[in-house]
Amino acid sequence: MLNLGLDKLLWLMTQELWDLRRSILDGRYDDALVIVDELELMSRKSYIRNIRSFLIRLIIHLIKNQVEQKLTNSWVASIKGSILEIQDLNLQDNKTSHYVKQGEWEDLLDAAYDAAIDPASAEIFDGLYTPKRLQAMVEKTLIMSVGKDFLNLTYTNSQKSLPGAVDEMLSELPGGQEWQEGK
């Protein structure tokens, strides 16, 4: 299904590029600018879609951490990997602008939280809780706050310093001290 969506997107972009070329060659510059705007929008949507998938993965592990009150090496790797990927995807090619600005995460986080409940329920304590029961147990505002804190690190840290900053935040999560000490 994902390939079908990607194939359609590639076909649309190829068609748009062909139309852009034809508009420029024909001297229809206003039409060309409209096409450029459409291509920019498609590109932005693609980046946001990819960011959203890593955001869902982040939220799943934050939910697991909150409910199980522990932090495993695989969860740490997933959380850290998600944050690093989000930082990389969110930075536009000009290296100074972001697809999602620092204060614009609320809707994406909310949607990611909703999408994360079902897979998290399947993983927490080997699927002990239904999605509805899990949702009632989880303190969503805390998950959202911690998620924002992790995302804010992507704006204030370089790619080189981000892993260390993520580790510092991870040590503050439930089970984080034990994880850091290797217990």
WOCORLIN-V24202 format. One record per residue. RES is the residue in one letter. OMEGA is omega in whole degrees, 0 to 359 (none if undefined). Layout:
BEGIN
res=[RES,RES]
omega=[OMEGA,OMEGA]
END
This chain:
BEGIN
res=[M,L,N,L,G,L,D,K,L,L,W,L,M,T,Q,E,L,W,D,L,R,R,S,I,L,D,G,R,Y,D,D,A,L,V,I,V,D,E,L,E,L,M,S,R,K,S,Y,I,R,N,I,R,S,F,L,I,R,L,I,I,H,L,I,K,N,Q,V,E,Q,K,L,T,N,S,W,V,A,S,I,K,G,S,I,L,E,I,Q,D,L,N,L,Q,D,N,K,T,S,H,Y,V,K,Q,G,E,W,E,D,L,L,D,A,A,Y,D,A,A,I,D,P,A,S,A,E,I,F,D,G,L,Y,T,P,K,R,L,Q,A,M,V,E,K,T,L,I,M,S,V,G,K,D,F,L,N,L,T,Y,T,N,S,Q,K,S,L,P,G,A,V,D,E,M,L,S,E,L,P,G,G,Q,E,W,Q,E,G,K]
omega=[179,179,178,178,179,178,179,179,179,178,179,180,178,178,179,179,178,178,178,179,181,180,180,181,179,180,179,188,176,176,180,179,176,179,177,178,179,179,178,179,178,179,180,179,179,178,181,179,179,177,181,181,177,178,177,179,177,183,177,183,175,176,179,180,182,184,184,177,176,179,180,178,181,177,178,180,180,179,182,178,179,181,179,179,179,179,182,181,186,181,181,184,181,177,179,182,179,175,176,180,187,182,186,187,189,182,179,178,180,179,179,178,179,181,184,185,182,180,178,181,178,184,186,181,178,175,183,186,173,177,181,179,180,180,179,182,189,174,186,183,178,177,180,180,179,177,178,179,177,181,178,177,182,179,187,181,174,177,181,184,184,181,178,178,177,178,178,179,180,181,179,179,175,182,183,177,179,178,182,180,178,180,none]
END
